[in-house]
């Protein structure tokens, strides 16, 4: 019997904090997926500054109480912004939308303390857009002893299935998402249970350190295409000290942007600091890929996320890999838009949550059992 197809809007605002990716997908929550629309909406400058300010103040769970009034106001403003862009899209999109997958804006992720805070009021959003909203995707996983991240592997699994089938790529295959934090999904098979065929980990910083360096040392928000880093010179002494002082010993824990800092590059010029921070980021990513390859060797990694556009970063990763048998390709080469994988994923996850299907698994987040994440609200 053919399964019902749902239409969902997926929304993702990442650790770059610059705006919201919006995608419309249609799916049965299983193997069927079609992509209808992708669009990016930049935050207003005042809202962006407000998000950065609050994010920088919230370093632990106590800070959530200390700054609660400021956080509540920001959450309301973020929700209003999401409602505005949803209604803008709905006014042009003449077909039915069944669900809204609302990730919100992360300001703290600390699974060890059993807390993850994504700002976004699902009840208010549902009232403002007159749609069923699925939000707070991570908390259920954390309460089930998981890390609450990464959540996209089940969507990566679906994409990989289609790519492998169409392009006859040999398994295992990896999908490397370079957002604020980098995470990788390895798909080993498409037989038996889904949860037995994939594993995933956060593996290190992605854009977060590079973006922070550029924001702190220029009027720009990021290093477009890696041009600033490419024009600089890596300070080898500082780089070696940073690598020596920082090591991710295992990849069982979710990472937050606050797990890293750029203090090691203090005193360098914009260009030299950017080059050094970028190479440091690449070293951590490539180290993780090598370690994971020892367990499940993947010849091909497909790149998604904004970091895939940083040519200097990608060249540094390749240089550090020193493994000519593993190659990195942008996922765009296989007819998927690498800018919107996460927003598409949260549309898909909203459908799975609505159908009471698990979105996280022991080998993806470390949860005790397959977990259905997301709170479902209908306030209209």
N, C-alpha and C positions, 0 to 999 in steps of 0.2 A: 504494500500500500504506500502510495506516495505521501511523503511528509509535507505538512503545511510550510509554506514559505512566508517568513516574516520580513518586514522592512524595518530597519533600525538606523538611527543616527548615532554614530560613535564620535565621542569628543575626547580629545587628549591635549592637556597642557603640560608640557614636560618641564624638566629642571632648568631649561634655558629661560623659562618664565617670560618669554617674549610674546606669546599669543596662544591661540587655540587652533588645532587642526580639527576639521569636521569632515566626516565621511558618511555617505549613505550607502548601506549594503543591504542586500537581500540574501537570506539564507534560511535553511531548515534547521540550523544549529548543529548539523552533522557534517556531511561532505559537500553539500551544495552551497555555492557562494557566487554572487555576482556583485560587481562594483558599479554603483550608479553615479556617484558624484564625490569629489574631493575639493576642499576649499580651506584656505588659511585666513584667519582673522587676527590681526595684530592687536595686542592690548593697547589701550589708550596710555600715553606716557605717564599720566598721574597714577593709573592703576598699576602699571609696571613698577613704578617707584615704590608704591605702597606694598606690593608683593615682595620686592627685594628687601625692603626695610623689615617687614615682619619675619621673613625667612631668616634673615641674619640675626634676629633677636631670639629666635626659638632654637635653642641648642639641646634642650632636654625636656622631659615631661613637666617639670616644675615651671618652665617658662610658658607652657600653655596656660597655666593658671595666672601667672604674673601678668601676662599680656592678653588676657581673655577678652577684654572689651575691644581692643584693637583688632584681635583675630576675628571676633564676631562681625565687626563692621566690614572687614576685608572679605569675609566669607559671603556676606550679603552682596557686596559689590561684584565679586567674582560670579555669583549666581545670576545677578542682573545682566552681566555682560554675556554669559552663556545664553540666557533667555533671549536677549536681543538678537544674537546671531542665528539662533535656532528659528525664531519667528521670521527673520529675514529670509532664511532658506525656505521655510515652509510656505511663505507667500508666493514663491516662484515655483515650488515643487508641487505639482497638481495631484500626485498620487498619495495614497494612504501611508502614513508612517505609524508603525505599531509601537515602537519602543525608542527610548532615548538611553544610550549608554554613556553615563556621566562620570568621568574619572575624577575631575576636580584638580586642584592645584596642591601638590605635595609640599608641606612645609616641615614635616618631621616623619621619619620612618625608623622606628626602633623596635624590631620584633622581640628583642631580648626583654624589653619592658612591656611586651604585649600591647604596643600601641603604634598606630600609623595614622597620620592626620593628613587627609586630603580635603582642602577647603572647598566646600560646595554643598549647598542645602538642597537635597533631593526633593523634599516636600515642597519647598518654595518654587523650585524649577518646574515641578509638575503643575502647580497652580498657574504659573506664568505662561506655559506653553500648551497647556491642556493635553498633555500626553503622559503615558505611563513611563516612569523614570526608574532606571536601575542605576544604583550608585553604591559607594562604599564597598568596592570590590575586594579589598585586601583584608579587612578585619576578620572575617570568618576563617580565612586561611591561617592567620596568626593565632587565633583562638584554638585552632586545630593543630597547634605546634609547628606551623609552617613559618616561612620567612616573609610571606606576603608578596614575594617577588622572586623571579619575574612571572608575570601572568600571561604573557603573549605566547608561550610555547605551544599551546593547543591550537592557536591560530597559525603559528609557524608550521606546525605539523600538516595542517590542511593545505597551506601554500606549497610546501615541499612535495606533498603527494601529487599535486597538479604539475609542478615543474619537472619532477622525476619522470612522471608518465609521459609528458609531452616531449622532453628533451633527452630522455633516456640516459639520465645521469646515474652514475654508480653510487650506491649507498655505502657507508654513512654520508650524510650531507649536513653541513652546519649552516645556521643562519645567525650572523653576527650583527646585532643591532647596536649602533654607536649613537646613543642619545646623550643625555647628561652623564648617565652611568652606562657602561657597556655590559651587555649580556649576550650569551650565546645559547642556542638550542641545537642539540645534535639529534638527528633523526636516524635511527639505525635500521628500521624495518617498517613495513606497513601491514604486517600480519599480526594475528593475535590481538591482545588488548592494547589500546592506544597507550596506556600508561607504561607498558613494558617496552615501548618502541622509541622513547625519547627521554632525554635528560637535559637539564638546563641549569645555568648558573649565572649570577652576576659575577663579572670577572675583573672589574676595575673601573677607573674613571673613563669617561668618554669625552664629551665636550666640556664638562664642568670646570676643570682646571684651566683649560685654554680660554674659555669664555670669561672666567673670573679675572685672569691675568689681563686680558684685553680691556675689560670694563674698568679695571682699577688703574690702568696705565694709559688710557686713551679715551676718546669720546665715542668709540665704537663699541658694539655689543658682542661681536665675535670676529674671528679671523676668517674672512671670506676666502674660500679655496685654499687656505693655508699660506696666503701670500706674505703675511707679516712674518710668520715663522721661517718661511723659505728665504726671506731677505736677511735674516739674522744668522748668528753663529752660535752653535751649541757650546755652552761652557762645560767642558768635559769633566772638570774637577767637581763642580757643583752637581752635575748630573750623577756622577759616580757616588758622591756622598748621599744624595737623595735615594738612589737605588739601594745603597748599602743600609740605609736607615729605615727603609720601608719595604716590607714584603708581605704579600698575601699568602699565608701558609696553606690555606685550604679555601675551597669555593663553596662551602656549605651555608654561608651566611649571606643574607641580602646586604647590599651596600647602599649607603646614603652619601650625598655629596659632601656632607659634613665629616665623612670618614677621611677626607683628603684636604690638603691645603697647599698653598703655593709659596709658603714662607721661605722655602729653600732657595727660591729664585730672587729673593729680595736684593735690590741693588743693581740688578742687571737692566740694560736698556729694554725698551719695549720689544724690539726685534729679537735681541739675544735671549731675553727671558721667555718670549713666546716660543722660540726654537727649542729651548731647553725643556720647558714645560710640555711641549708637544712630544718631544722625543721620550720623555719620562712616561707620558701616557701610553705611547706606542709600545714601550718596553713592557709595561704591565699587561697590556692586551696580548701581545705576542707570547709572553711567558705563559699566560693562561692557556692559550691555544695549544702550545707545545705540550703542556702537562695533560690537557684533556685528550690530545691526540694519542698519548701513550695508552689510554684506555680504549678509546674508540676512534681509530684513525680516520679522519675525513679528508678526502682529496680536494673538496671544494667547499668554500665558505661564501655564502651570499650576503652582501652587505646592505643593511637598511639603516635608516636614521640619518640625521643631519651630518654626523661625522663622516659619512661615506663621501661627502663632497669636499672634505679637507684633503686635498691631494698630498700635501706634505705629510700629514698624519698617516695616510694609507701607505705612502712610500716608506715611511719609517717602520710601520708594522711589517711590511714585506721584507725590509732590510733586516729586521730583528728576527724574523721567523727562520731565515736561513734554511728553509725546507722547500726545495723546489717542487716537491710532489704535492704540496698544498697550494692551491691558488685562490685568490680573492676576486670575486666578480660582484659588481653591483646587481642587486636584485632586479633593477630596472631592465637589465638585459633580457630578463625572462618575462617581460610584459607586466610587471607589477611596479607600482609607483612607490619607491623607497621612502618618500617623504611622508606617506600616509599609512604605513603599515600598522602603527599603533592605534591611530584613530579608527581604522577599519577593524582592528582587533577588538576594540571595546564595543563596537556595534555588534560584532559576532558574539562576544562574551555576554552582552546584554540578552541576546536571544537564548543562549545556553542557560543563563541564570533563570530566565523566565520559564524555560522548559524543565527546570530543576536538574540540569545536567552539570557535572563537575567542570570547573575551569582550572583547577590546580591539582597537582598529583605529587606523590612522594618524591619522585625523581626530578620534579621541576621546582618545587618550593620547600620540600622536606616535610610537608604536612603528614600527619599520621595516616590519613586515608583520603581518597579522592574527595575534594571539597567543592560544594556549590557556593560560590561567592556572590555578593551583590545583594543589596536590599531593594525590594521592589515597592514603589509607592505610586498610588493613583489618587491625586488630590484635585479632582475637577468633576 
